């Protein structure tokens, strides 16, 4: 994520970069040391989508401050 945003790793913490998903569960997190996007919670497709064939989990990466 840091590379995609063109930020150095310390800027991730300074700018409060975070991953936010719809709903209560936050399934992803950003690792401050590497800038990698990782799963923070177990993702259960059956629970999320039940009988829907195409399962989509919408998330955003939020960056505080100007880019």
Sine and cosine of phi, psi and omega as CSV:
sin_phi,cos_phi,sin_psi,cos_psi,sin_omega,cos_omega
0.00,0.00,-0.68,0.74,0.01,-1.00
-0.85,0.52,-0.70,0.71,0.01,-1.00
-0.90,0.44,-0.71,0.71,0.00,-1.00
-0.89,0.46,-0.57,0.82,0.01,-1.00
-1.00,0.09,-0.16,0.99,-0.03,-1.00
0.95,0.30,0.52,0.85,0.00,-1.00
-0.93,-0.36,0.51,-0.86,0.16,-0.99
-0.98,0.17,0.39,-0.92,-0.07,-1.00
-0.82,0.57,-0.68,0.73,0.02,-1.00
-0.87,0.50,-0.47,0.88,-0.02,-1.00
-0.93,0.37,-0.41,0.91,0.04,-1.00
-0.87,0.49,-0.71,0.70,0.01,-1.00
-0.96,0.30,-0.67,0.74,-0.04,-1.00
-0.88,0.47,-0.62,0.79,-0.05,-1.00
-1.00,-0.03,0.01,1.00,0.02,-1.00
0.90,0.44,0.64,0.77,0.00,-1.00
-0.93,0.38,0.74,-0.67,0.01,-1.00
-0.49,-0.87,0.37,-0.93,0.06,-1.00
-0.98,-0.20,0.75,-0.66,-0.03,-1.00
-0.79,-0.62,0.77,-0.64,0.02,-1.00
-0.93,-0.36,0.33,-0.94,0.08,-1.00
-0.90,0.44,0.54,-0.84,0.07,-1.00
1.00,0.04,-0.16,-0.99,-0.08,-1.00
-0.98,0.19,-0.61,0.79,-0.09,-1.00
-0.98,0.21,0.70,-0.72,0.10,-0.99
-0.96,-0.30,0.98,-0.19,-0.14,-0.99
-0.99,0.15,-0.31,0.95,-0.06,-1.00
-0.81,-0.59,0.42,-0.91,0.06,-1.00
-0.61,-0.80,0.35,-0.94,0.08,-1.00
-0.97,-0.23,0.77,-0.64,0.07,-1.00
-0.99,0.14,0.85,-0.53,-0.04,-1.00
-0.91,0.42,-0.55,0.84,-0.04,-1.00
-0.97,0.24,-0.50,0.87,-0.10,-0.99
-0.90,-0.43,-0.39,0.92,-0.08,-1.00
0.98,0.17,0.19,0.98,0.00,-1.00
-0.99,0.13,0.55,-0.84,0.12,-0.99
-1.00,-0.02,0.84,-0.54,-0.06,-1.00
-0.78,-0.62,0.33,-0.94,0.08,-1.00
-0.97,0.24,0.73,-0.69,-0.02,-1.00
-0.97,-0.24,-0.36,0.93,-0.01,-1.00
-0.70,-0.71,0.36,-0.93,0.09,-1.00
-0.92,0.38,0.74,-0.67,0.00,-1.00
-0.97,-0.24,0.92,-0.38,-0.04,-1.00
-0.97,-0.25,0.98,-0.22,-0.04,-1.00
-0.85,0.53,-0.65,0.76,-0.02,-1.00
-0.88,0.47,-0.62,0.78,0.00,-1.00
-0.96,0.29,-0.63,0.78,-0.04,-1.00
-0.95,0.30,-0.70,0.71,-0.19,-0.98
-0.90,-0.44,-0.26,0.96,-0.01,-1.00
0.76,0.64,-0.96,-0.27,-0.10,-0.99
-0.99,-0.15,0.16,0.99,-0.02,-1.00
-0.99,0.15,0.76,-0.65,-0.04,-1.00
-0.94,0.35,-0.70,0.71,-0.02,-1.00
-0.99,-0.16,0.92,-0.39,-0.07,-1.00
-0.98,-0.22,0.83,-0.56,-0.02,-1.00
-0.80,-0.60,0.75,-0.66,0.07,-1.00
-0.90,-0.43,0.95,-0.30,-0.08,-1.00
-1.00,0.03,0.78,-0.62,0.01,-1.00
-0.67,-0.75,0.37,-0.93,0.06,-1.00
-0.77,-0.63,0.50,-0.87,0.16,-0.99
-0.98,-0.19,0.87,-0.50,-0.05,-1.00
-0.98,-0.18,0.76,-0.65,0.06,-1.00
-0.85,-0.53,0.87,-0.49,0.03,-1.00
-0.98,0.17,0.57,-0.82,0.01,-1.00
1.00,0.04,0.13,-0.99,-0.03,-1.00
-0.97,0.23,0.53,-0.85,0.07,-1.00
-0.98,-0.19,0.00,0.00,0.00,0.00
